[in-house]
């Protein structure tokens, strides 16, 4: 299964007041708050963690059909981080999701998968025929089959990702 999230950094600076009192404590675990506090650019860490939670939640919602986004129930752990790329895990209840985040000057894009072997088998998909089920979960229609797809948009950006099929 797959999930993704894109953050338009310019748009987030207009829409969000992440520095207001209580914002960080409301959305992030104690460990995540420590990541934010200790990182040299707290704003980027806020949106990295947020995008990891959003991408993982899309898988969780697809698996369980439960529509309850409680950010503190999704707990992020960073495995590696540099200026262009981050890898991590997101835990939710008994589930673990694996994430890969790509940074640019204008956006943060996170992909999450439920099996770490699939993290590098994700491709961007052109605007093709998308079908949603009764829960609003999207599927890509290819030939006579439906394939999991994750769609995210924010500000100037939209990402549609699916697994590469050989």
N, C-alpha and C positions, 0 to 999 in steps of 0.2 A: 504494500500500500504506500501511497505517496501523499505528501502535503507540501505546500510552499507558501511563502509570504514575501512580498516586496514592500520596501519602505522608501518612499520619495523623501529624502532628507530635507529638501527645501519646503515641501508641503508640511512635513512634521513640525518644522520650526514655526510655521504659520498657525497650525491647528492645535498643537500641544503645549501645555504648560507643565512639562514633566518635572520642573524644579520646584513647583509649588509644594507647600507643606503637606505631607501625608501621601503624596502620589507614589513615591518609591515604596514606602511601607505597605501600601494597599495592594500593590501588584506583584511584588517580588519577595522571595524567601530571604531569610537572613543571609544565607550564603550568596545569593544573587546580589543583595544590597552591598555585600563586601566587595564583589567584583566591580560594581559601579563605583564605589567609593575609592577603590585602589587603582582603577584604570586611569591612564593619563588623559583620556577624553571620555568623561562620564556620559555625555550625550550619545556617543557611538555605542557604548556598552549597553545603555538603556535600550536602544533600538535593536541591537544584536540579540539581546535576551528576549525582547518582545517578539521579534520575528521567529526565533526558535520556538517560543510557546505557541504562536499562531500556526506555524507549519505543523507542529506535532498535534495540535488540537484538531486540525483537519483530518488527520489519520484517525485519531481517537473517535471523532464524530462519525466517520465512515464505518469504523469497526462496531461501535456500540449503538449508534443512532441517537445518542444522548446529546441534546443541544443545551449544554450548560458550560459556558466559558468562565471558569473560575481560575484566574491566572496563577494564584498561589498553589493550586493543586498540580500545576505543571512545574516541575523543578528542573532547572537547567544546570548542567555541569559542562565546563569547557575542557576539552582534551588538548587542543592546540589552537593558537591564535597568533596571526601576524598581520601585517598591514593590509593584505589582500584577501585572506582566507581564514576561516575558523571551522573547526570540527568540534562537535560536542554530542551530548546525549540529553534527552528530555524524558523525565519519568512522570507518569501519571497513573495513579493507583498501582496496579501490578505491571503496567506496560512500560517498555523502554523504546524510545524512538531515537534514531541516529540522524544528526544534522550536519549539513555542509553549508557554510555561509560565504558568499562572495561579496566583497566590499568594493565600491567605486566611490568617486568623489560625490556622486549624486544619489546613490542608492545603496541599500543593503538588501540582498536577496538570499533567503534561506530555503533550502530543500530539506525535507525530512522523509525518512523511510523507516519501515518497521523491521527491516533486515539489513544489517550493515553491508552485506555483499552487494546490495543494490545501489549504494550511494553514488557510484560512478556510472550507473546505467540509466541515468535520467537525461532526457533531452527536452529542449523547448519545442513546442508544437505550434504550428501555424494555426490560424483561425479556421478550424475545421468544424464539422457538425458536432455540437455538444448536446447531449440529452441529460436532463436532470430527473432523478427519481422522485418519489413522493416526499422524501425528506430534503429535497433540494441538493442532493449530492450529485456532482457532475460526472458524466462518463463521455468518453470520446467514441464516436461511432466510426468504426473502420470496417469496411466490407460488411459482413453480417454479424459482427461482434461488438461488444461494448468493452472498453478498456478504461481502467482508472485514470483520471486526469485531475490535476489540481490547478485551480485558477486563482490568481491573486492580482489585485490592482490597487494602486494608491497613487494619487496625484498624476504625474505624467507617465507612469509605468504600468504595464500589465505583463504578467508572466503566466504561461500555460505550460505545464510540464507533465510528462508521462514517462513510462519506462521505455527504453529502447528495446525493440523486439528484433531478434536476429532471425 
